[in-house]
Amino acid sequence: MKTLVTKIAGESKYIWPDDAVVTIGSDMTAAPQFFIADMNESNAMIVENVTPPEDWKGCKYLLSNGVWSLNPNWGDPNNPPPIPDKP
């Protein structure tokens, strides 16, 4: 597999099979089936030949030097925190 990560934090945003053609350009990333307008050569990079965790979801994991770790800032979008009552 390959993943598109942010350069600063190493946040894994997308994953694809190794044979997928993903091109990072100066203004966006071209991926199979879609474009990623907010990720480009200034803020993102492709890491190839990785094995993502079984429960991988976009932004849930960080990847640094081939080591996956849970992103402490990730929240499950399927289980959002409760909205506080208005005073």
C-alpha positions as CSV (number, residue, x, y, z in Angstrom):
1,M,0.0,0.0,0.0
2,K,0.9,3.7,-0.3
3,T,-0.3,6.6,1.8
4,L,-0.5,10.3,1.4
5,V,0.8,12.0,4.5
6,T,1.2,15.6,5.7
7,K,4.9,16.6,5.8
8,I,4.8,18.3,9.2
9,A,2.8,15.8,11.3
10,G,2.9,12.7,9.2
11,E,-0.8,12.4,9.3
12,S,-2.0,9.6,7.0
13,K,-4.9,11.1,5.0
14,Y,-5.4,8.5,2.2
15,I,-4.2,5.0,1.3
16,W,-4.1,3.2,-2.1
17,P,-2.7,0.0,-3.5
18,D,0.9,0.1,-4.5
19,D,0.0,0.1,-8.2
20,A,-2.3,3.2,-8.0
21,V,-1.0,6.2,-9.8
22,V,-0.9,9.2,-7.4
23,T,0.9,12.4,-8.5
24,I,1.6,15.3,-6.2
25,G,1.8,18.6,-8.0
26,S,2.6,22.2,-7.1
27,D,-1.1,23.0,-6.6
28,M,-2.9,19.7,-5.9
29,T,-2.6,15.9,-5.8
30,A,-4.1,13.8,-8.5
31,A,-5.4,10.4,-7.2
32,P,-7.4,7.7,-8.9
33,Q,-11.0,8.9,-9.3
34,F,-10.5,12.4,-7.7
35,F,-8.2,15.4,-7.0
36,I,-7.1,16.5,-3.5
37,A,-6.9,20.3,-3.7
38,D,-5.5,21.0,-0.3
39,M,-2.5,18.6,-0.5
40,N,0.4,19.5,-2.8
41,E,4.2,19.2,-3.0
42,S,4.6,21.9,-0.3
43,N,2.7,20.1,2.4
44,A,2.3,16.4,1.5
45,M,4.3,13.4,0.4
46,I,3.7,9.8,-0.6
47,V,5.1,6.9,1.4
48,E,5.1,3.6,-0.4
49,N,5.3,0.0,0.7
50,V,3.5,0.5,4.0
51,T,1.1,-1.8,5.8
52,P,-1.6,0.3,7.4
53,P,-3.2,-0.7,10.7
54,E,-6.3,-2.9,10.2
55,D,-8.6,-0.2,11.6
56,W,-7.0,2.6,9.5
57,K,-9.2,5.6,8.8
58,G,-8.1,8.9,7.2
59,C,-6.3,11.1,9.8
60,K,-6.5,8.4,12.6
61,Y,-2.9,7.5,12.3
62,L,0.5,9.2,12.1
63,L,3.3,7.7,10.2
64,S,6.9,8.5,11.1
65,N,10.0,6.6,9.9
66,G,7.8,3.6,9.0
67,V,6.1,3.5,12.5
68,W,2.3,4.0,12.8
69,S,0.9,5.7,15.9
70,L,-2.5,6.8,16.9
71,N,-3.2,10.5,16.2
72,P,-3.9,12.1,19.5
73,N,-6.1,14.8,17.8
74,W,-8.3,12.2,16.0
75,G,-12.0,11.9,16.9
76,D,-14.3,9.2,15.4
77,P,-16.7,11.0,13.1
78,N,-19.2,8.2,13.7
79,N,-19.1,8.9,17.4
80,P,-19.0,12.7,17.9
81,P,-18.8,14.2,21.4
82,P,-22.2,15.3,22.8
83,I,-23.2,18.9,22.2
84,P,-23.5,20.8,25.5
85,D,-26.9,22.2,26.5
86,K,-27.3,26.0,26.1
87,P,-27.4,27.9,29.4
